[in-house]
Amino acid sequence: MEKHEIILYILLAIVCTNLIRVVPMVFIKGHIRNTFVRSFLYYVPYVTLAVMTFPDMIQTTMTPLSGIVSLMVGIIAAWFGLGLFPVAAICCAIVYLMDFMSSGVFF
């Protein structure tokens, strides 16, 4: 890959990234009153995070079962009001223990 191609790719990435931020500011002047659009924009970050996180939780463990069990326990823990750090710690511990037990390696 030549130097001018790399520069072109970087400039294209800058333009695309900034268009996503600039276009809404140009076309939407006032307060958004439509409740559907407001709720859609409110949940977009959560959906994006879920789409990136949930498949990876199941696929990166030694067995998909440990990822699924960890996901279910994490959902239940969050449902009962635990914060982000305790839920993440519980999920990590469950995956570690289940993968440790399934591997058959005991130190």
C-alpha positions in Angstrom: 0.0 0.0 0.0 1.4 3.3 -1.0 1.6 6.4 1.1 -1.0 8.4 -0.9 -3.5 5.6 -0.5 -3.1 5.6 3.2 -3.6 9.3 3.4 -6.7 9.0 1.2 -8.2 6.3 3.5 -7.5 8.4 6.6 -9.2 11.4 5.0 -12.2 9.3 4.0 -12.5 8.0 7.5 -12.3 11.6 8.9 -15.0 12.8 6.5 -17.4 9.8 7.2 -16.9 10.2 11.0 -17.6 13.9 11.0 -20.6 13.6 8.6 -22.3 11.5 11.2 -21.9 14.3 13.7 -22.4 17.4 11.5 -25.4 16.3 9.4 -27.8 16.1 12.4 -26.7 19.5 13.7 -27.2 21.1 10.2 -30.7 19.6 9.5 -32.2 19.6 13.0 -32.3 23.1 14.3 -34.7 23.0 17.3 -35.8 20.6 20.0 -36.9 17.1 18.8 -40.6 16.8 19.8 -41.5 13.5 18.2 -41.6 10.9 21.0 -40.7 8.0 18.6 -37.6 9.7 17.4 -36.6 10.8 20.9 -37.0 7.3 22.3 -35.2 5.8 19.2 -32.2 8.2 19.8 -32.2 7.4 23.5 -31.9 3.7 23.0 -29.4 3.6 20.1 -26.2 3.6 22.3 -27.6 0.7 24.5 -28.6 -1.4 21.4 -25.2 -0.8 19.8 -23.4 -1.9 22.9 -25.6 -5.0 23.3 -25.1 -6.0 19.6 -21.3 -5.7 20.1 -21.2 -7.4 23.5 -23.7 -10.3 23.6 -22.3 -12.4 20.8 -18.8 -11.9 22.0 -19.8 -13.0 25.5 -20.8 -16.4 24.1 -18.1 -16.9 21.5 -15.0 -16.0 23.4 -15.4 -18.5 26.2 -14.0 -22.0 26.1 -17.5 -23.4 26.0 -20.6 -21.4 24.8 -22.5 -22.8 27.8 -20.4 -20.8 30.2 -21.0 -17.6 28.3 -24.8 -18.3 28.2 -24.9 -19.1 31.9 -22.9 -16.0 32.7 -25.2 -13.8 30.5 -28.3 -15.2 32.3 -26.9 -14.7 35.7 -25.7 -11.2 34.8 -29.2 -10.3 33.6 -30.7 -11.6 36.8 -28.1 -9.8 39.0 -28.8 -6.5 37.1 -32.6 -7.1 37.4 -32.1 -7.2 41.2 -30.4 -3.8 41.2 -26.7 -4.7 41.3 -24.4 -2.2 39.7 -22.1 -2.6 36.7 -19.0 -3.6 38.6 -20.6 -6.3 40.7 -22.5 -7.8 37.7 -19.3 -7.8 35.6 -17.3 -9.4 38.5 -20.0 -12.1 39.0 -20.1 -12.8 35.2 -16.3 -13.1 35.0 -16.2 -15.4 38.0 -18.9 -17.7 36.6 -17.1 -17.9 33.2 -13.8 -18.6 34.9 -15.1 -21.3 37.2 -17.1 -23.0 34.5 -14.2 -23.0 32.0 -11.9 -24.1 34.7 -14.1 -27.1 35.6 -14.7 -28.0 32.0 -11.0 -27.9 31.0 -10.0 -30.6 33.5 -6.8 -28.7 34.4 -6.4 -28.3 38.1 -3.3 -26.1 38.5 
